[in-house]
C-alpha cells in the first residue's frame, strides 16, 4: 500500500505527507489480492499498467473536485 500511496503522491504532485497509524484490532494482518475469480468467471484481465490507469482516474477526480468547488464557491 505504501508503494501505491507514493505513486499517487508522485502522479498528483501532492506535497501531502503519509501518516502511519496503528492498525485497528480487526484489521487483517496480511492481504492477498487475487484477480483469479474475475479471471475465471468473467475472463477479465488487466489491460494497462497501474500508473497508466491512475492517470485518467486522477484526472477524473480532479475535474470532479474543481466542478464541486466552482458550484460551492
Phi, psi and omega in degrees: 000325181297318179298320177296315178303314181295322178296317179295317177301317180296312183292331180271346184072019183290145175258011179297149177260144175283136180247125180256122180235163178297144179286148173297154183300328182269007181285134178296139182286329181221128177258148180228076180301140183209123178267013183304320180294316178296321179294315184290315186272328185248349185069025185272138174224144174299141182250356179214162178289154182307309182302320180292327178282328180293326184302308178291330178295315178297317178299319179298310182290328176297314179296320179298316179294320179296318177297318180297318179294324180293323180287319184275348175077000000 
